[in-house]
Amino acid sequence: MQIAIIGAGPLGRRLALLCAQSGLQVVLEDVMPSNLRHAEMELARLDRGAENLTFAATIEAAVREADIAIDFVPDELESKLEIFSLLDRMAPPRTILCTPSTAMSITDLASCTYRADRCVAVSAVTREDGALADAAAIEILRSPMTSDETISFITDFWQRLGKTTSVLDDPAAPVLVKNERFIKTTN
């Protein structure tokens, strides 16, 4: 399983480390070269998992072989729409788009892609410093369009990392989907 992590800030680096140490192939990318250099220096000192971690200078290179693409861009509408658009265009059709978000509707974000059935949001318990808690319970948020296959794959991924998971329907009311029939026909 190959994981593309977009954003080499503290959360992206920590998830990349966890994935690599769990035996998953990870490609870490960041638009800021300084963030990527910092991540490379920090993660180069790994005792275990370094062989599973590579770095990419572009989103296209990061997602080229990805089974799951997880973004760590700011939880703002423009940022999330931009990254979902880029990931949707550049990743193979099989790639699941996953976004950590507590503010965005995954239904809205998914409706702006050609792979609405392969989009999920996740929410995790975090510590004060913003890092994923070691024993975090991961909530997987699905839109009405998210397929059961996607939920199964993403649940297996988080469980492989030692996380407990629960699957919830997207609690946020979509604001971008103007056609209510679209939502009704996907249920």
N, C-alpha and C positions, 0 to 999 in steps of 0.2 A: 504494500500500500504506500503510495507517495502522497505526501502532504505539502502543499504550498502555503506558506505563511507570508502574508503581505503586511509588512510593518515590523521593523526590527527594534521597536521600543521595548521597554521592560516586559510587558505582557507577551509580546510576540517572541522575544528571546526565551522567556520561561517556557512557553508552550513548545517552541522548537526544541529546547533541551529535553523536555519531558517526552516528546515524540521520538527523538533520536535515541534516548536511553531506553525506550520501550521497543526498539528494533524497527521503527518505521523510517522510511526514507523521507527526508525533509529538505525542502528548498526554501530558504529565507530570503526575502526581498524587501527593500525599502527605497523609496524615492529619494531619500536623503543619503548621499554617499557617506557622510560622517556617521550616521546611525548604523549603516551596514559595516563600516570599518570597526566601530566600537563593538558591535555584535561579534564580528570575526575574532577580534582580540580576546573578548571575554569567553567565547565558546571554544576557542582554540585550546584552552587549558582543561578541557574535559578529560576525565579519567575513562569514561565509558560513553559510547555513542557518537564520538566525533566522526567516525567513518560513515555514519548515516546522514551527516549534515553537510549541505552545500549552500553556496550563496549565489544569488543572481542579481544582476544590475538592472534587469527589466522585469516587468510583470509577465510579459510574453515568455521569457525564458523560465520564469518561476513556475508557470502553470502548464507548460508544454506537455508534461506527462502526468499531471496531478489527478488524483482520484477525488481529493477534497481540497478546496481553496478556502482558507480562512483569512479574513481581513482584520486588521487592527488599526483601521483609520478612525478618526474622530467620529463620535456618535452624533453626527449632524446630517441632515437630509442631503445636502449637496454632496458631501464627501461620500456618503453611502451610495447614492445614485451613481456617482462617477465611477466608484470602484466596481459596483455591480455591472455597470455597462462595459467596463474594460475586461473584467473577468469573463463575462458572458461572451464577448467577442473573441477573446484569445484562448480560452481554455477548451479542451476537447468536450464534445457534447456529453460525455459520461460524467464530467466533473460536477461534484456537489458544491454549491456555493454556501458557505457558512459564515455568519456574521455575529460576533458578540454584540448584543444590543439590548438595552432596556428602554430605549426611547423611540425606536423605529418599529413600524409595523412590517413584519416579514411579508405580509400579504401585499403591501404596497411595493416593497422592493422586488419581490418575485414577479409581480405583474409587469415590471419594466424589463424583463428578460425574456429570452426565447426558451428558457428552461425552468419555468415556474414550478414544475414538479420536482426540481432538484435544488430547492432553496430552503434553508432553515436558519433560524436565529438561535443563539444560545445565551443563557444567562447563568452565571456562576456566582457562588459565594466568594467574595474577595476579602483580603485583609486590608488594613488601613493603608498600606503602602501600594495598594492596587494589584498586588500579585494574587494569582489563583491560590486559594487555600489548599493545603495538601489533601485534605479529605473533602474537597468541594463536591457538593451535589450539583450536577449540571441539569438545568432545565432546557429541554429542546423544544423550541416553539415552532409549530408548523402552521402553514397557511392552509386554506381549504384546497389549494392546488398541490400541496406536497404529497408525493407518492409514499405508499407504505414501504416500498423498496428503499427509498431515500432514508426514511426514518430508521429502518432496520440497519442500514449501512452506517449511518452516523451514530446510532446507539452503540453498535459494536465498536466503532472507533473510540468513543469516550470510555467505554468499559475496558477496552484494551489498555487505556492509560490509567486504569485503576479508579475511575470515577463512577459514582452511582448516577443513574439518569432517570429522569421522568419526562414524559412527553405531554406537552400542553398545547391546546389550540391558541393561536395568536390572540392575545388579550386586547391588543390595540385595534381600535376601529380604523379601517383603511380610510385614508383621506385622498389618495392619489387616484384610486380607481373610480372613475366617474360613471361607469356603466354597471349598475347594480345587477343586471342580468348576468354579467361576467362572473360575479361572485356566486350568484345563485346556481349557475350552470356548472360550477366547479365543485359544488357540495354534493 
